[in-house]
Amino acid sequence: MPAVRATDRHGQERQVTLISAAQAPLYEIKANLFKALAHPARIRILELLSAAPDTLPL
């Protein structure tokens, strides 16, 4: 997979090697999911979406 340059949240530029989900260990995929959900507002949004009717106009 190709390496790309990315800037982290502190403004530091780093080289990152991209890997596909099939290549990443399951524990790493789960850890990234939990990091993405770490903020309480994101979890509340998911709760609201799961309680909403299945037919929402977009």
One Martini backbone bead per residue (centre of mass of N, CA, C, O) as a GRO file, in nm:
protein
   58
    1MET     BB    1   0.101   0.033   0.014
    2PRO     BB    2   0.081   0.356   0.034
    3ALA     BB    3   0.244   0.648   0.116
    4VAL     BB    4   0.157   0.926   0.327
    5ARG     BB    5   0.095   1.254   0.407
    6ALA     BB    6   0.025   1.375   0.743
    7THR     BB    7  -0.173   1.560   0.975
    8ASP     BB    8  -0.204   1.605   1.287
    9ARG     BB    9  -0.364   1.752   1.564
   10HIS     BB   10  -0.066   1.910   1.620
   11GLY     BB   11   0.071   1.968   1.319
   12GLN     BB   12   0.214   1.713   1.248
   13GLU     BB   13   0.413   1.569   1.012
   14ARG     BB   14   0.343   1.248   0.854
   15GLN     BB   15   0.407   0.917   0.773
   16VAL     BB   16   0.167   0.701   0.610
   17THR     BB   17   0.057   0.369   0.603
   18LEU     BB   18  -0.161   0.209   0.405
   19ILE     BB   19  -0.428  -0.015   0.492
   20SER     BB   20  -0.633  -0.256   0.474
   21ALA     BB   21  -0.880  -0.414   0.644
   22ALA     BB   22  -0.768  -0.702   0.573
   23GLN     BB   23  -0.474  -0.633   0.709
   24ALA     BB   24  -0.595  -0.564   0.968
   25PRO     BB   25  -0.632  -0.613   1.276
   26LEU     BB   26  -0.906  -0.648   1.466
   27TYR     BB   27  -0.812  -0.476   1.712
   28GLU     BB   28  -0.759  -0.220   1.538
   29ILE     BB   29  -1.041  -0.176   1.431
   30LYS     BB   30  -1.177  -0.151   1.707
   31ALA     BB   31  -1.008   0.085   1.816
   32ASN     BB   32  -1.095   0.287   1.595
   33LEU     BB   33  -1.393   0.284   1.660
   34PHE     BB   34  -1.369   0.382   1.956
   35LYS     BB   35  -1.233   0.648   1.887
   36ALA     BB   36  -1.470   0.760   1.712
   37LEU     BB   37  -1.679   0.719   1.979
   38ALA     BB   38  -1.562   0.888   2.230
   39HIS     BB   39  -1.783   1.091   2.203
   40PRO     BB   40  -2.088   1.151   2.342
   41ALA     BB   41  -2.229   1.276   2.093
   42ARG     BB   42  -2.191   1.035   1.901
   43ILE     BB   43  -2.353   0.833   2.070
   44ARG     BB   44  -2.619   0.993   2.069
   45ILE     BB   45  -2.663   0.989   1.765
   46LEU     BB   46  -2.687   0.682   1.744
   47GLU     BB   47  -2.931   0.655   1.929
   48LEU     BB   48  -3.122   0.831   1.759
   49LEU     BB   49  -3.099   0.668   1.495
   50SER     BB   50  -3.195   0.389   1.617
   51ALA     BB   51  -3.487   0.520   1.712
   52ALA     BB   52  -3.561   0.579   1.440
   53PRO     BB   53  -3.712   0.561   1.170
   54ASP     BB   54  -3.642   0.395   0.868
   55THR     BB   55  -3.804   0.645   0.719
   56LEU     BB   56  -3.597   0.888   0.602
   57PRO     BB   57  -3.557   1.178   0.469
   58LEU     BB   58  -3.286   1.321   0.254
   0.00000   0.00000   0.00000
